[in-house]
Amino acid sequence: MSVDPSAERPEQLDEELTDALVASCRLSQEQVARIMAMMGERKLNFVDAALQLDLITPKEAAEALEWARQSVLRSHSSLVEKAIRRQSDGRIATVRHTVHVKPGNNLLLVHDPDNPHCERLRALRTELLLLLDTGSRKSNLVALLSPCPGEGRSLLTAELAIAFSQLGRRTLLIDADLRRPRQHVLFGADNAWGLAQFLAFNEAPQPLGVEGLPHLSLLPSGQVPPNPLELLSDGRFERMLSDCRNHYDFAFIDTPAVTQFADGLAIASFAERVLLVSRANATSYSDMKELLRRLASTRSHVLGAVINSF
């Protein structure tokens, strides 16, 4: 099978087709390098080179071509966010999304913005903006920690990320709960590849776009790895967060329950800003006190605490 990307709007279509294949077929950097080498040697396009190397199937090529053609017909802004200026230093940054997901019905800020719950979330957003030094890159990462599972931490993390993105600010939602991830469920995302795999293979993260929220990006956890704490304690995760500070106005990080795993403490030490989450009539005083004691050994600053009453 031969696919000719030059059939319509060649440069744009070829670029979209390449991105679609890399994303949908999970092509590694090494595989892409092999494809590029064959393209140069045999004067082939990306698709034909990948087919000859047996790195993709004809069916995958055809599906990617159709996806790319539809993408070209749609507004190009659906795949490439418009550049926006960072308020702090006027730099221009762009993020390219090859895959978009859809927020689930329980994310009320998207589906029922007039709900009283949404007003409380916007009030919390205002309080956090007052606590954060928005002119400093050191302040735009917030890790949400809770002592126990079932306290509403994951949902609140997603809701805050949505709320900040609705201000027109570039916002990243990171699912760093590599034990029992939840964000992919909230957004109906494929979780086969995500943070764990990007860290394990030392690759640059490729966040997903979110339909209806052009300023929000989602980095799901990926498949649960055998060594979550080691991946999150490694310098690669810290470097990734450093890059996030430069490319996003805000980032919110979901974490595992601290009474069960130490992952959240490692994340907090890198993020440096923490919001605590507990559940009314469920979280014990002793569990929260122990969480605060363990947090004292990190360099993180506690912004405040939220008590869920659902």
Salt bridges, closest charged atoms under 4 A:
GLU8 OE2 - ARG69 NE 3.06
GLU15 OE2 - ARG96 NH2 3.76
GLU16 OE2 - HIS76 ND1 3.31
GLU16 OE1 - ARG96 NH2 3.17
ASP19 OD2 - ARG96 NE 2.54
GLU63 OE2 - LYS59 NZ 2.48
GLU81 OE2 - HIS97 ND1 3.55
GLU81 OE1 - ARG170 NE 3.24
ASP89 OD1 - ARG86 NE 3.90
ASP89 OD2 - ARG91 NE 3.46
ASP89 OD2 - ARG137 NH2 2.65
GLU119 OE1 - ARG122 NH2 3.22
GLU159 OE2 - HIS117 NE2 2.92
ASP177 OD2 - ARG153 NH2 3.43
ASP190 OD2 - ARG26 NH2 3.53
ASP234 OD2 - ARG236 NE 3.03
GLU238 OE2 - ARG299 NH2 3.09
ASP249 OD1 - ARG86 NH1 3.94
ASP249 OD2 - ARG169 NE 3.66
ASP254 OD1 - ARG153 NE 2.80
ASP263 OD1 - ARG179 NH2 2.91
GLU290 OE2 - ARG293 NH2 2.65
